[in-house]
Amino acid sequence: MIRLRSCLFMLWFLAVTIVLLFIFLPLLLAPRQASAWLGRLWSRVVLWGLKVFAGLDVVVRGEIPKGPVLVASKHMSICDTLILQITLHDPGIVLKRELLRIPFYGWYLGRAGAIAVDRNAGASAMRVMIVAAKRVLAQGRQVLIFPEGTRKTPGAPPDYKPGVAGLYSQLGVDCVPVAQNSGVYWQGFIKQPGTVVLEFLPAIPPGLKRAEFMRELQTRIETATAALLP
């Protein structure tokens, strides 16, 4: 039954994605906010199908940050990106530049104002990321980063990259850690029924030394995430 429900959801996911991306192609010529709106619409429709077809619901806990802050989230699946795109409303998402090369999907990501990072560019990549992040904050939006740089399976050893510390030290704003457990239920093609919990944790104020900040961020996220795992 789980495989059947997962298959139904995948059909829904593909159909919704293809239809929306093609129908709203003219939005690529519209202001940035139009593509951001489409991203939220797509996320809501996909999550609706996830609940109906796969029996996987979503719960958001904690205080959702408002205004210009840095949000650093555990990343386990596409599901958590969908949830964050809706709850944060219009974040500037830090992602690898290769994603922008995906036809249609990547075009919308770029148009919506994603912060694309060239991982092969070394120190210049950090400078570009900081400039783009400051631009996002100046618009009153949040900057969203996944500190480990990629999806991690539940219980895997943490591997936090220095990019989040670079942003924290240069942006001078609160950093809001996020814990979640989507990887328990979103397992590649298989979607287990249950409830994904995404939890916004108390903010880390600006001003900490890099090493101290990294320890605090990792401790908060990993401790809270562990508490959400079975």
CORDA-V188968 format. One record per pair of residues at least 12 apart in sequence whose ideal C-beta (glycine too) atoms are under 7 Angstrom apart, sorted by the first residue. I is the first residue (numbers start at 1). J is the second residue. Records with the same first field share a line. If there is no record, write none. Layout:
I->J ; J
This chain:
2->190 ; 192
3->190
5->53 ; 54 ; 55
6->54 ; 189 ; 190 ; 191
8->53
9->49 ; 50 ; 53 ; 54 ; 191
10->189
12->49 ; 53
13->46 ; 49
16->42 ; 45 ; 46 ; 49
17->42
20->38 ; 41 ; 42
21->104 ; 105 ; 108
24->38
28->107 ; 111
32->111 ; 112 ; 113
35->108 ; 111 ; 112
36->90 ; 112 ; 113
38->108
39->85 ; 108 ; 112
40->85 ; 86
43->82 ; 85 ; 86
44->86
46->82
47->82
50->191
54->191 ; 193
55->193
56->185 ; 191 ; 193 ; 194 ; 196
57->195
58->83 ; 196
59->195 ; 197
60->83 ; 87 ; 198
61->197 ; 199 ; 200
62->199 ; 200 ; 201
63->200
64->87 ; 200
65->142 ; 176 ; 200
67->140
68->137 ; 140 ; 141 ; 142 ; 173
69->142 ; 173 ; 174 ; 176 ; 203
70->143 ; 145 ; 167 ; 168 ; 171 ; 173 ; 174 ; 175
71->88 ; 91 ; 142 ; 143 ; 144 ; 176 ; 178
72->145 ; 147 ; 164 ; 175 ; 177 ; 178 ; 217
73->144 ; 146 ; 178 ; 180
74->178 ; 179 ; 180 ; 221 ; 225
75->146 ; 148 ; 150 ; 151 ; 152
76->151 ; 152 ; 154 ; 180 ; 182 ; 183
77->151 ; 182 ; 183 ; 186
78->186
79->182 ; 186 ; 196
80->180 ; 182 ; 198
83->198
84->144
88->142 ; 144
90->141
91->141 ; 142 ; 143 ; 144
92->113 ; 114 ; 115 ; 133 ; 136 ; 141 ; 143 ; 144
93->114 ; 115 ; 144
94->115 ; 117 ; 129 ; 143 ; 144 ; 145
95->114 ; 116
96->117 ; 119
97->116 ; 117 ; 118
100->116
113->136
115->129 ; 132 ; 133 ; 136
117->129
126->163 ; 166
129->163 ; 167
130->166 ; 167 ; 170
133->167 ; 171
134->171
137->171 ; 173
143->167
145->163 ; 164 ; 167
147->160 ; 161 ; 164 ; 217
148->160 ; 161
149->161
153->183
154->181 ; 183 ; 184 ; 229
155->229
158->218 ; 222
160->214 ; 218
164->217
165->210 ; 213 ; 214
168->213
169->210
172->206
173->206
174->203 ; 204 ; 205 ; 206
175->203 ; 204 ; 217
176->200 ; 201 ; 203
177->201 ; 204 ; 217 ; 220 ; 221
178->198 ; 199 ; 200 ; 201
179->199 ; 201 ; 221 ; 224 ; 225 ; 228
180->196 ; 197 ; 198 ; 199 ; 225 ; 228
181->196 ; 197 ; 225 ; 228 ; 229
182->196
184->229 ; 230
197->228
199->224 ; 228
201->220 ; 224
204->216 ; 217
